[in-house]
Amino acid sequence: MKHSKRKGYLVERKIRSLLNKNGWTTIRSGGSFGLADLVCLWKGKCILIQVKSTRKNIIYTPNVPIEIQGFPLYVVVDFGYGNIRVFKPSRKASKEEGIPLNEFLKNIQKEQR
């Protein structure tokens, strides 16, 4: 496996594990070159996640839709050192913006109650 693909797989696995620990059922889009890497289900709610990682302060994510087939799509970026942030799709994301993953999960689960 090439280094970049392996790195991407490991980050997806890390995000998936964190979601599972918070009660989500996650399905990985195997070898996905599409827009969603993970399909995430929790108490009747379905969200789609595109996983990215970088050590830089900014990552560019052009041409990412806000939803697919009516399901919301979020971009989850692992900036390293435990700084995992969630963004609504936009052209760029920085490590100072977005919502920490744990906070995002609490908020989205609160909405569902």
Jmol script that loads the backbone (N, CA, C; Angstrom):
load data "model"
ATOM      1  N   MET A   1       0.852  -1.174   0.000  1.00  0.00           N
ATOM      2  CA  MET A   1       0.000   0.000   0.000  1.00  0.00           C
ATOM      3  C   MET A   1       0.898   1.239   0.000  1.00  0.00           C
ATOM      4  N   LYS A   2       0.589   2.175  -0.878  1.00  0.00           N
ATOM      5  CA  LYS A   2       1.374   3.401  -0.917  1.00  0.00           C
ATOM      6  C   LYS A   2       1.222   4.169   0.388  1.00  0.00           C
ATOM      7  N   HIS A   3       2.268   4.949   0.727  1.00  0.00           N
ATOM      8  CA  HIS A   3       2.278   5.681   2.004  1.00  0.00           C
ATOM      9  C   HIS A   3       1.051   6.576   2.164  1.00  0.00           C
ATOM     10  N   SER A   4       0.702   7.355   1.123  1.00  0.00           N
ATOM     11  CA  SER A   4      -0.427   8.294   1.260  1.00  0.00           C
ATOM     12  C   SER A   4      -1.753   7.557   1.446  1.00  0.00           C
ATOM     13  N   LYS A   5      -1.934   6.423   0.744  1.00  0.00           N
ATOM     14  CA  LYS A   5      -3.168   5.648   0.916  1.00  0.00           C
ATOM     15  C   LYS A   5      -3.220   5.024   2.307  1.00  0.00           C
ATOM     16  N   ARG A   6      -2.082   4.521   2.769  1.00  0.00           N
ATOM     17  CA  ARG A   6      -2.035   3.920   4.104  1.00  0.00           C
ATOM     18  C   ARG A   6      -2.333   4.973   5.167  1.00  0.00           C
ATOM     19  N   LYS A   7      -1.745   6.161   5.017  1.00  0.00           N
ATOM     20  CA  LYS A   7      -1.984   7.244   5.966  1.00  0.00           C
ATOM     21  C   LYS A   7      -3.473   7.597   5.997  1.00  0.00           C
ATOM     22  N   GLY A   8      -4.077   7.708   4.816  1.00  0.00           N
ATOM     23  CA  GLY A   8      -5.502   8.012   4.742  1.00  0.00           C
ATOM     24  C   GLY A   8      -6.349   6.948   5.401  1.00  0.00           C
ATOM     25  N   TYR A   9      -6.004   5.688   5.167  1.00  0.00           N
ATOM     26  CA  TYR A   9      -6.729   4.581   5.773  1.00  0.00           C
ATOM     27  C   TYR A   9      -6.625   4.628   7.296  1.00  0.00           C
ATOM     28  N   LEU A  10      -5.422   4.891   7.806  1.00  0.00           N
ATOM     29  CA  LEU A  10      -5.231   4.933   9.259  1.00  0.00           C
ATOM     30  C   LEU A  10      -6.016   6.070   9.899  1.00  0.00           C
ATOM     31  N   VAL A  11      -6.080   7.220   9.244  1.00  0.00           N
ATOM     32  CA  VAL A  11      -6.853   8.348   9.782  1.00  0.00           C
ATOM     33  C   VAL A  11      -8.342   8.017   9.747  1.00  0.00           C
ATOM     34  N   GLU A  12      -8.812   7.415   8.654  1.00  0.00           N
ATOM     35  CA  GLU A  12     -10.217   6.997   8.581  1.00  0.00           C
ATOM     36  C   GLU A  12     -10.536   6.026   9.713  1.00  0.00           C
ATOM     37  N   ARG A  13      -9.641   5.099   9.947  1.00  0.00           N
ATOM     38  CA  ARG A  13      -9.833   4.114  11.018  1.00  0.00           C
ATOM     39  C   ARG A  13      -9.901   4.784  12.389  1.00  0.00           C
ATOM     40  N   LYS A  14      -9.040   5.771  12.604  1.00  0.00           N
ATOM     41  CA  LYS A  14      -9.021   6.519  13.868  1.00  0.00           C
ATOM     42  C   LYS A  14     -10.347   7.256  14.080  1.00  0.00           C
ATOM     43  N   ILE A  15     -10.818   7.957  13.045  1.00  0.00           N
ATOM     44  CA  ILE A  15     -12.079   8.711  13.134  1.00  0.00           C
ATOM     45  C   ILE A  15     -13.234   7.739  13.348  1.00  0.00           C
ATOM     46  N   ARG A  16     -13.212   6.643  12.620  1.00  0.00           N
ATOM     47  CA  ARG A  16     -14.267   5.639  12.748  1.00  0.00           C
ATOM     48  C   ARG A  16     -14.313   5.081  14.167  1.00  0.00           C
ATOM     49  N   SER A  17     -13.163   4.811  14.740  1.00  0.00           N
ATOM     50  CA  SER A  17     -13.090   4.296  16.105  1.00  0.00           C
ATOM     51  C   SER A  17     -13.666   5.302  17.104  1.00  0.00           C
ATOM     52  N   LEU A  18     -13.331   6.582  16.942  1.00  0.00           N
ATOM     53  CA  LEU A  18     -13.858   7.618  17.836  1.00  0.00           C
ATOM     54  C   LEU A  18     -15.382   7.717  17.727  1.00  0.00           C
ATOM     55  N   LEU A  19     -15.905   7.628  16.506  1.00  0.00           N
ATOM     56  CA  LEU A  19     -17.356   7.668  16.312  1.00  0.00           C
ATOM     57  C   LEU A  19     -18.017   6.449  16.959  1.00  0.00           C
ATOM     58  N   ASN A  20     -17.432   5.271  16.750  1.00  0.00           N
ATOM     59  CA  ASN A  20     -18.000   4.047  17.334  1.00  0.00           C
ATOM     60  C   ASN A  20     -18.029   4.119  18.853  1.00  0.00           C
ATOM     61  N   LYS A  21     -16.984   4.679  19.461  1.00  0.00           N
ATOM     62  CA  LYS A  21     -16.941   4.819  20.928  1.00  0.00           C
ATOM     63  C   LYS A  21     -18.030   5.756  21.437  1.00  0.00           C
ATOM     64  N   ASN A  22     -18.517   6.640  20.564  1.00  0.00           N
ATOM     65  CA  ASN A  22     -19.580   7.572  20.934  1.00  0.00           C
ATOM     66  C   ASN A  22     -20.961   7.072  20.512  1.00  0.00           C
ATOM     67  N   GLY A  23     -21.069   5.789  20.205  1.00  0.00           N
ATOM     68  CA  GLY A  23     -22.373   5.198  19.928  1.00  0.00           C
ATOM     69  C   GLY A  23     -22.802   5.181  18.478  1.00  0.00           C
ATOM     70  N   TRP A  24     -21.982   5.641  17.555  1.00  0.00           N
ATOM     71  CA  TRP A  24     -22.324   5.663  16.139  1.00  0.00           C
ATOM     72  C   TRP A  24     -21.992   4.320  15.503  1.00  0.00           C
ATOM     73  N   THR A  25     -22.779   3.937  14.526  1.00  0.00           N
ATOM     74  CA  THR A  25     -22.453   2.809  13.663  1.00  0.00           C
ATOM     75  C   THR A  25     -21.850   3.422  12.407  1.00  0.00           C
ATOM     76  N   THR A  26     -20.676   2.948  12.027  1.00  0.00           N
ATOM     77  CA  THR A  26     -20.005   3.539  10.872  1.00  0.00           C
ATOM     78  C   THR A  26     -19.732   2.477   9.819  1.00  0.00           C
ATOM     79  N   ILE A  27     -19.864   2.887   8.578  1.00  0.00           N
ATOM     80  CA  ILE A  27     -19.590   2.025   7.443  1.00  0.00           C
ATOM     81  C   ILE A  27     -18.583   2.752   6.565  1.00  0.00           C
ATOM     82  N   ARG A  28     -17.484   2.093   6.305  1.00  0.00           N
ATOM     83  CA  ARG A  28     -16.434   2.687   5.477  1.00  0.00           C
ATOM     84  C   ARG A  28     -16.740   2.394   4.011  1.00  0.00           C
ATOM     85  N   SER A  29     -16.634   3.426   3.185  1.00  0.00           N
ATOM     86  CA  SER A  29     -16.762   3.245   1.745  1.00  0.00           C
ATOM     87  C   SER A  29     -15.424   2.722   1.249  1.00  0.00           C
ATOM     88  N   GLY A  30     -15.280   1.427   1.180  1.00  0.00           N
ATOM     89  CA  GLY A  30     -14.009   0.787   0.866  1.00  0.00           C
ATOM     90  C   GLY A  30     -13.345   1.325  -0.392  1.00  0.00           C
ATOM     91  N   GLY A  31     -12.101   1.766  -0.245  1.00  0.00           N
ATOM     92  CA  GLY A  31     -11.328   2.276  -1.375  1.00  0.00           C
ATOM     93  C   GLY A  31     -11.998   3.448  -2.050  1.00  0.00           C
ATOM     94  N   SER A  32     -12.720   4.204  -1.286  1.00  0.00           N
ATOM     95  CA  SER A  32     -13.545   5.259  -1.882  1.00  0.00           C
ATOM     96  C   SER A  32     -12.710   6.364  -2.501  1.00  0.00           C
ATOM     97  N   PHE A  33     -13.069   6.664  -3.713  1.00  0.00           N
ATOM     98  CA  PHE A  33     -12.527   7.842  -4.363  1.00  0.00           C
ATOM     99  C   PHE A  33     -13.675   8.815  -4.581  1.00  0.00           C
ATOM    100  N   GLY A  34     -14.787   8.534  -3.905  1.00  0.00           N
ATOM    101  CA  GLY A  34     -15.952   9.390  -3.979  1.00  0.00           C
ATOM    102  C   GLY A  34     -15.871  10.481  -2.933  1.00  0.00           C
ATOM    103  N   LEU A  35     -16.993  11.097  -2.651  1.00  0.00           N
ATOM    104  CA  LEU A  35     -17.015  12.234  -1.737  1.00  0.00           C
ATOM    105  C   LEU A  35     -17.114  11.831  -0.274  1.00  0.00           C
ATOM    106  N   ALA A  36     -17.758  10.704   0.024  1.00  0.00           N
ATOM    107  CA  ALA A  36     -17.924  10.295   1.419  1.00  0.00           C
ATOM    108  C   ALA A  36     -17.033   9.093   1.717  1.00  0.00           C
ATOM    109  N   ASP A  37     -16.241   9.196   2.771  1.00  0.00           N
ATOM    110  CA  ASP A  37     -15.404   8.091   3.207  1.00  0.00           C
ATOM    111  C   ASP A  37     -16.135   7.207   4.209  1.00  0.00           C
ATOM    112  N   LEU A  38     -16.995   7.837   5.024  1.00  0.00           N
ATOM    113  CA  LEU A  38     -17.731   7.112   6.061  1.00  0.00           C
ATOM    114  C   LEU A  38     -19.210   7.453   6.001  1.00  0.00           C
ATOM    115  N   VAL A  39     -20.031   6.447   6.188  1.00  0.00           N
ATOM    116  CA  VAL A  39     -21.470   6.619   6.379  1.00  0.00           C
ATOM    117  C   VAL A  39     -21.696   6.348   7.850  1.00  0.00           C
ATOM    118  N   CYS A  40     -22.300   7.297   8.559  1.00  0.00           N
ATOM    119  CA  CYS A  40     -22.414   7.212  10.020  1.00  0.00           C
ATOM    120  C   CYS A  40     -23.887   7.262  10.433  1.00  0.00           C
ATOM    121  N   LEU A  41     -24.283   6.298  11.257  1.00  0.00           N
ATOM    122  CA  LEU A  41     -25.677   6.163  11.691  1.00  0.00           C
ATOM    123  C   LEU A  41     -25.762   6.217  13.208  1.00  0.00           C
ATOM    124  N   TRP A  42     -26.772   6.953  13.695  1.00  0.00           N
ATOM    125  CA  TRP A  42     -27.005   7.044  15.140  1.00  0.00           C
ATOM    126  C   TRP A  42     -28.468   7.360  15.379  1.00  0.00           C
ATOM    127  N   LYS A  43     -29.197   6.433  15.981  1.00  0.00           N
ATOM    128  CA  LYS A  43     -30.604   6.614  16.342  1.00  0.00           C
ATOM    129  C   LYS A  43     -31.434   7.230  15.217  1.00  0.00           C
ATOM    130  N   GLY A  44     -31.363   6.652  14.043  1.00  0.00           N
ATOM    131  CA  GLY A  44     -32.157   7.123  12.909  1.00  0.00           C
ATOM    132  C   GLY A  44     -31.556   8.287  12.153  1.00  0.00           C
ATOM    133  N   LYS A  45     -30.440   8.795  12.601  1.00  0.00           N
ATOM    134  CA  LYS A  45     -29.780   9.907  11.919  1.00  0.00           C
ATOM    135  C   LYS A  45     -28.646   9.349  11.067  1.00  0.00           C
ATOM    136  N   CYS A  46     -28.485   9.903   9.874  1.00  0.00           N
ATOM    137  CA  CYS A  46     -27.416   9.479   8.976  1.00  0.00           C
ATOM    138  C   CYS A  46     -26.635  10.708   8.519  1.00  0.00           C
ATOM    139  N   ILE A  47     -25.326  10.663   8.693  1.00  0.00           N
ATOM    140  CA  ILE A  47     -24.464  11.720   8.168  1.00  0.00           C
ATOM    141  C   ILE A  47     -23.339  11.068   7.377  1.00  0.00           C
ATOM    142  N   LEU A  48     -22.796  11.828   6.448  1.00  0.00           N
ATOM    143  CA  LEU A  48     -21.687  11.374   5.625  1.00  0.00           C
ATOM    144  C   LEU A  48     -20.447  12.170   6.002  1.00  0.00           C
ATOM    145  N   ILE A  49     -19.305  11.509   5.994  1.00  0.00           N
ATOM    146  CA  ILE A  49     -18.070  12.178   6.398  1.00  0.00           C
ATOM    147  C   ILE A  49     -16.976  11.945   5.366  1.00  0.00           C
ATOM    148  N   GLN A  50     -16.308  13.020   5.008  1.00  0.00           N
ATOM    149  CA  GLN A  50     -15.085  12.943   4.222  1.00  0.00           C
ATOM    150  C   GLN A  50     -13.938  13.197   5.189  1.00  0.00           C
ATOM    151  N   VAL A  51     -12.977  12.285   5.245  1.00  0.00           N
ATOM    152  CA  VAL A  51     -11.871  12.369   6.194  1.00  0.00           C
ATOM    153  C   VAL A  51     -10.624  12.888   5.480  1.00  0.00           C
ATOM    154  N   LYS A  52      -9.961  13.844   6.106  1.00  0.00           N
ATOM    155  CA  LYS A  52      -8.715  14.414   5.587  1.00  0.00           C
ATOM    156  C   LYS A  52      -7.703  14.476   6.724  1.00  0.00           C
ATOM    157  N   SER A  53      -6.430  14.560   6.371  1.00  0.00           N
ATOM    158  CA  SER A  53      -5.405  14.779   7.390  1.00  0.00           C
ATOM    159  C   SER A  53      -4.300  15.642   6.804  1.00  0.00           C
ATOM    160  N   THR A  54      -3.690  16.430   7.674  1.00  0.00           N
ATOM    161  CA  THR A  54      -2.588  17.287   7.268  1.00  0.00           C
ATOM    162  C   THR A  54      -1.840  17.739   8.512  1.00  0.00           C
ATOM    163  N   ARG A  55      -0.601  18.098   8.349  1.00  0.00           N
ATOM    164  CA  ARG A  55       0.180  18.704   9.430  1.00  0.00           C
ATOM    165  C   ARG A  55       0.251  20.215   9.237  1.00  0.00           C
ATOM    166  N   LYS A  56      -0.289  20.687   8.120  1.00  0.00           N
ATOM    167  CA  LYS A  56      -0.283  22.120   7.818  1.00  0.00           C
ATOM    168  C   LYS A  56      -1.414  22.816   8.569  1.00  0.00           C
ATOM    169  N   ASN A  57      -1.401  24.131   8.566  1.00  0.00           N
ATOM    170  CA  ASN A  57      -2.442  24.911   9.249  1.00  0.00           C
ATOM    171  C   ASN A  57      -3.736  24.997   8.448  1.00  0.00           C
ATOM    172  N   ILE A  58      -3.636  24.814   7.125  1.00  0.00           N
ATOM    173  CA  ILE A  58      -4.801  24.965   6.244  1.00  0.00           C
ATOM    174  C   ILE A  58      -4.844  23.781   5.290  1.00  0.00           C
ATOM    175  N   ILE A  59      -6.055  23.328   4.996  1.00  0.00           N
ATOM    176  CA  ILE A  59      -6.249  22.297   3.985  1.00  0.00           C
ATOM    177  C   ILE A  59      -7.327  22.782   3.026  1.00  0.00           C
ATOM    178  N   TYR A  60      -7.118  22.537   1.742  1.00  0.00           N
ATOM    179  CA  TYR A  60      -8.066  22.958   0.718  1.00  0.00           C
ATOM    180  C   TYR A  60      -8.930  21.776   0.308  1.00  0.00           C
ATOM    181  N   THR A  61     -10.244  22.000   0.278  1.00  0.00           N
ATOM    182  CA  THR A  61     -11.203  20.954  -0.083  1.00  0.00           C
ATOM    183  C   THR A  61     -12.203  21.511  -1.097  1.00  0.00           C
ATOM    184  N   PRO A  62     -11.758  21.744  -2.318  1.00  0.00           N
ATOM    185  CA  PRO A  62     -12.668  22.322  -3.311  1.00  0.00           C
ATOM    186  C   PRO A  62     -13.700  21.305  -3.802  1.00  0.00           C
ATOM    187  N   ASN A  63     -14.804  21.829  -4.283  1.00  0.00           N
ATOM    188  CA  ASN A  63     -15.844  21.028  -4.941  1.00  0.00           C
ATOM    189  C   ASN A  63     -16.453  19.936  -4.062  1.00  0.00           C
ATOM    190  N   VAL A  64     -16.645  20.222  -2.799  1.00  0.00           N
ATOM    191  CA  VAL A  64     -17.303  19.275  -1.907  1.00  0.00           C
ATOM    192  C   VAL A  64     -18.726  19.785  -1.660  1.00  0.00           C
ATOM    193  N   PRO A  65     -19.746  18.979  -2.012  1.00  0.00           N
ATOM    194  CA  PRO A  65     -21.128  19.434  -1.795  1.00  0.00           C
ATOM    195  C   PRO A  65     -21.501  19.442  -0.316  1.00  0.00           C
ATOM    196  N   ILE A  66     -22.546  20.165   0.013  1.00  0.00           N
ATOM    197  CA  ILE A  66     -23.014  20.255   1.396  1.00  0.00           C
ATOM    198  C   ILE A  66     -23.773  18.991   1.800  1.00  0.00           C
ATOM    199  N   GLU A  67     -24.406  18.350   0.819  1.00  0.00           N
ATOM    200  CA  GLU A  67     -25.132  17.114   1.096  1.00  0.00           C
ATOM    201  C   GLU A  67     -25.101  16.224  -0.134  1.00  0.00           C
ATOM    202  N   ILE A  68     -25.363  14.944   0.106  1.00  0.00           N
ATOM    203  CA  ILE A  68     -25.452  13.966  -0.978  1.00  0.00           C
ATOM    204  C   ILE A  68     -26.749  13.189  -0.773  1.00  0.00           C
ATOM    205  N   GLN A  69     -27.603  13.211  -1.763  1.00  0.00           N
ATOM    206  CA  GLN A  69     -28.888  12.511  -1.700  1.00  0.00           C
ATOM    207  C   GLN A  69     -29.686  12.898  -0.462  1.00  0.00           C
ATOM    208  N   GLY A  70     -29.563  14.145  -0.024  1.00  0.00           N
ATOM    209  CA  GLY A  70     -30.319  14.628   1.130  1.00  0.00           C
ATOM    210  C   GLY A  70     -29.650  14.400   2.474  1.00  0.00           C
ATOM    211  N   PHE A  71     -28.523  13.720   2.501  1.00  0.00           N
ATOM    212  CA  PHE A  71     -27.802  13.481   3.746  1.00  0.00           C
ATOM    213  C   PHE A  71     -26.670  14.496   3.878  1.00  0.00           C
ATOM    214  N   PRO A  72     -26.518  15.115   5.071  1.00  0.00           N
ATOM    215  CA  PRO A  72     -25.470  16.124   5.238  1.00  0.00           C
ATOM    216  C   PRO A  72     -24.073  15.502   5.163  1.00  0.00           C
ATOM    217  N   LEU A  73     -23.169  16.236   4.530  1.00  0.00           N
ATOM    218  CA  LEU A  73     -21.778  15.812   4.411  1.00  0.00           C
ATOM    219  C   LEU A  73     -20.914  16.753   5.239  1.00  0.00           C
ATOM    220  N   TYR A  74     -20.028  16.193   6.024  1.00  0.00           N
ATOM    221  CA  TYR A  74     -19.088  16.975   6.830  1.00  0.00           C
ATOM    222  C   TYR A  74     -17.671  16.564   6.459  1.00  0.00           C
ATOM    223  N   VAL A  75     -16.753  17.499   6.598  1.00  0.00           N
ATOM    224  CA  VAL A  75     -15.341  17.225   6.390  1.00  0.00           C
ATOM    225  C   VAL A  75     -14.694  17.175   7.768  1.00  0.00           C
ATOM    226  N   VAL A  76     -14.051  16.053   8.083  1.00  0.00           N
ATOM    227  CA  VAL A  76     -13.360  15.879   9.356  1.00  0.00           C
ATOM    228  C   VAL A  76     -11.860  15.868   9.044  1.00  0.00           C
ATOM    229  N   VAL A  77     -11.134  16.807   9.659  1.00  0.00           N
ATOM    230  CA  VAL A  77      -9.703  16.948   9.384  1.00  0.00           C
ATOM    231  C   VAL A  77      -8.904  16.658  10.647  1.00  0.00           C
ATOM    232  N   ASP A  78      -7.957  15.739  10.510  1.00  0.00           N
ATOM    233  CA  ASP A  78      -7.017  15.459  11.595  1.00  0.00           C
ATOM    234  C   ASP A  78      -5.770  16.296  11.324  1.00  0.00           C
ATOM    235  N   PHE A  79      -5.607  17.370  12.114  1.00  0.00           N
ATOM    236  CA  PHE A  79      -4.450  18.250  11.966  1.00  0.00           C
ATOM    237  C   PHE A  79      -3.253  17.731  12.762  1.00  0.00           C
ATOM    238  N   GLY A  80      -3.419  16.602  13.431  1.00  0.00           N
ATOM    239  CA  GLY A  80      -2.339  16.006  14.215  1.00  0.00           C
ATOM    240  C   GLY A  80      -2.386  16.447  15.654  1.00  0.00           C
ATOM    241  N   TYR A  81      -1.706  15.681  16.480  1.00  0.00           N
ATOM    242  CA  TYR A  81      -1.583  15.977  17.907  1.00  0.00           C
ATOM    243  C   TYR A  81      -2.938  16.121  18.590  1.00  0.00           C
ATOM    244  N   GLY A  82      -3.919  15.293  18.173  1.00  0.00           N
ATOM    245  CA  GLY A  82      -5.231  15.294  18.811  1.00  0.00           C
ATOM    246  C   GLY A  82      -6.158  16.409  18.361  1.00  0.00           C
ATOM    247  N   ASN A  83      -5.728  17.224  17.411  1.00  0.00           N
ATOM    248  CA  ASN A  83      -6.560  18.324  16.921  1.00  0.00           C
ATOM    249  C   ASN A  83      -7.379  17.840  15.726  1.00  0.00           C
ATOM    250  N   ILE A  84      -8.556  17.248  16.025  1.00  0.00           N
ATOM    251  CA  ILE A  84      -9.461  16.758  14.988  1.00  0.00           C
ATOM    252  C   ILE A  84     -10.654  17.691  14.963  1.00  0.00           C
ATOM    253  N   ARG A  85     -10.886  18.309  13.806  1.00  0.00           N
ATOM    254  CA  ARG A  85     -11.932  19.322  13.698  1.00  0.00           C
ATOM    255  C   ARG A  85     -12.916  18.955  12.597  1.00  0.00           C
ATOM    256  N   VAL A  86     -14.164  19.405  12.782  1.00  0.00           N
ATOM    257  CA  VAL A  86     -15.248  19.120  11.845  1.00  0.00           C
ATOM    258  C   VAL A  86     -15.674  20.420  11.182  1.00  0.00           C
ATOM    259  N   PHE A  87     -15.885  20.343   9.872  1.00  0.00           N
ATOM    260  CA  PHE A  87     -16.259  21.517   9.082  1.00  0.00           C
ATOM    261  C   PHE A  87     -17.430  21.181   8.178  1.00  0.00           C
ATOM    262  N   LYS A  88     -18.251  22.175   7.926  1.00  0.00           N
ATOM    263  CA  LYS A  88     -19.183  22.073   6.816  1.00  0.00           C
ATOM    264  C   LYS A  88     -18.331  22.276   5.572  1.00  0.00           C
ATOM    265  N   PRO A  89     -18.655  21.618   4.489  1.00  0.00           N
ATOM    266  CA  PRO A  89     -17.812  21.740   3.299  1.00  0.00           C
ATOM    267  C   PRO A  89     -17.630  23.188   2.848  1.00  0.00           C
ATOM    268  N   SER A  90     -16.385  23.537   2.560  1.00  0.00           N
ATOM    269  CA  SER A  90     -16.043  24.846   2.013  1.00  0.00           C
ATOM    270  C   SER A  90     -14.745  24.681   1.241  1.00  0.00           C
ATOM    271  N   ARG A  91     -14.241  25.742   0.678  1.00  0.00           N
ATOM    272  CA  ARG A  91     -13.038  25.646  -0.147  1.00  0.00           C
ATOM    273  C   ARG A  91     -11.781  25.398   0.682  1.00  0.00           C
ATOM    274  N   LYS A  92     -11.752  25.907   1.920  1.00  0.00           N
ATOM    275  CA  LYS A  92     -10.582  25.664   2.754  1.00  0.00           C
ATOM    276  C   LYS A  92     -10.982  25.576   4.220  1.00  0.00           C
ATOM    277  N   ALA A  93     -10.134  24.914   4.983  1.00  0.00           N
ATOM    278  CA  ALA A  93     -10.372  24.755   6.417  1.00  0.00           C
ATOM    279  C   ALA A  93      -9.051  24.973   7.132  1.00  0.00           C
ATOM    280  N   SER A  94      -9.116  25.647   8.279  1.00  0.00           N
ATOM    281  CA  SER A  94      -7.888  25.859   9.046  1.00  0.00           C
ATOM    282  C   SER A  94      -8.049  25.262  10.440  1.00  0.00           C
ATOM    283  N   LYS A  95      -6.923  24.988  11.068  1.00  0.00           N
ATOM    284  CA  LYS A  95      -6.967  24.321  12.373  1.00  0.00           C
ATOM    285  C   LYS A  95      -7.552  25.188  13.468  1.00  0.00           C
ATOM    286  N   GLU A  96      -7.713  26.494  13.234  1.00  0.00           N
ATOM    287  CA  GLU A  96      -8.333  27.369  14.231  1.00  0.00           C
ATOM    288  C   GLU A  96      -9.847  27.447  14.055  1.00  0.00           C
ATOM    289  N   GLU A  97     -10.353  26.942  12.947  1.00  0.00           N
ATOM    290  CA  GLU A  97     -11.783  27.011  12.659  1.00  0.00           C
ATOM    291  C   GLU A  97     -12.428  25.653  12.909  1.00  0.00           C
ATOM    292  N   GLY A  98     -13.681  25.555  12.588  1.00  0.00           N
ATOM    293  CA  GLY A  98     -14.375  24.289  12.754  1.00  0.00           C
ATOM    294  C   GLY A  98     -14.672  23.993  14.213  1.00  0.00           C
ATOM    295  N   ILE A  99     -15.172  22.805  14.442  1.00  0.00           N
ATOM    296  CA  ILE A  99     -15.570  22.375  15.777  1.00  0.00           C
ATOM    297  C   ILE A  99     -14.759  21.130  16.129  1.00  0.00           C
ATOM    298  N   PRO A 100     -14.241  21.053  17.356  1.00  0.00           N
ATOM    299  CA  PRO A 100     -13.566  19.806  17.754  1.00  0.00           C
ATOM    300  C   PRO A 100     -14.522  18.622  17.609  1.00  0.00           C
ATOM    301  N   LEU A 101     -14.017  17.479  17.204  1.00  0.00           N
ATOM    302  CA  LEU A 101     -14.858  16.313  16.934  1.00  0.00           C
ATOM    303  C   LEU A 101     -15.746  15.940  18.117  1.00  0.00           C
ATOM    304  N   ASN A 102     -15.212  15.912  19.325  1.00  0.00           N
ATOM    305  CA  ASN A 102     -16.025  15.544  20.499  1.00  0.00           C
ATOM    306  C   ASN A 102     -17.183  16.501  20.707  1.00  0.00           C
ATOM    307  N   GLU A 103     -16.932  17.786  20.530  1.00  0.00           N
ATOM    308  CA  GLU A 103     -17.993  18.794  20.671  1.00  0.00           C
ATOM    309  C   GLU A 103     -19.043  18.623  19.577  1.00  0.00           C
ATOM    310  N   PHE A 104     -18.612  18.367  18.352  1.00  0.00           N
ATOM    311  CA  PHE A 104     -19.522  18.136  17.236  1.00  0.00           C
ATOM    312  C   PHE A 104     -20.454  16.964  17.531  1.00  0.00           C
ATOM    313  N   LEU A 105     -19.880  15.866  18.040  1.00  0.00           N
ATOM    314  CA  LEU A 105     -20.683  14.682  18.333  1.00  0.00           C
ATOM    315  C   LEU A 105     -21.711  14.963  19.417  1.00  0.00           C
ATOM    316  N   LYS A 106     -21.318  15.693  20.457  1.00  0.00           N
ATOM    317  CA  LYS A 106     -22.272  16.053  21.521  1.00  0.00           C
ATOM    318  C   LYS A 106     -23.405  16.892  20.957  1.00  0.00           C
ATOM    319  N   ASN A 107     -23.072  17.889  20.122  1.00  0.00           N
ATOM    320  CA  ASN A 107     -24.086  18.781  19.550  1.00  0.00           C
ATOM    321  C   ASN A 107     -25.054  18.035  18.643  1.00  0.00           C
ATOM    322  N   ILE A 108     -24.531  17.188  17.787  1.00  0.00           N
ATOM    323  CA  ILE A 108     -25.392  16.494  16.826  1.00  0.00           C
ATOM    324  C   ILE A 108     -26.272  15.459  17.529  1.00  0.00           C
ATOM    325  N   GLN A 109     -25.763  14.868  18.617  1.00  0.00           N
ATOM    326  CA  GLN A 109     -26.571  13.908  19.354  1.00  0.00           C
ATOM    327  C   GLN A 109     -27.648  14.622  20.173  1.00  0.00           C
ATOM    328  N   LYS A 110     -27.355  15.837  20.634  1.00  0.00           N
ATOM    329  CA  LYS A 110     -28.342  16.647  21.358  1.00  0.00           C
ATOM    330  C   LYS A 110     -29.515  17.002  20.442  1.00  0.00           C
ATOM    331  N   GLU A 111     -29.199  17.346  19.192  1.00  0.00           N
ATOM    332  CA  GLU A 111     -30.237  17.713  18.204  1.00  0.00           C
ATOM    333  C   GLU A 111     -31.231  16.583  18.011  1.00  0.00           C
ATOM    334  N   GLN A 112     -30.762  15.351  18.114  1.00  0.00           N
ATOM    335  CA  GLN A 112     -31.583  14.191  17.827  1.00  0.00           C
ATOM    336  C   GLN A 112     -32.510  13.826  18.989  1.00  0.00           C
ATOM    337  N   ARG A 113     -32.226  14.289  20.193  1.00  0.00           N
ATOM    338  CA  ARG A 113     -33.034  13.896  21.368  1.00  0.00           C
ATOM    339  C   ARG A 113     -34.355  14.573  21.400  1.00  0.00           C
TER     340      ARG A 113
END
end "model"
wireframe off; spacefill off
backbone 0.3
color backbone group
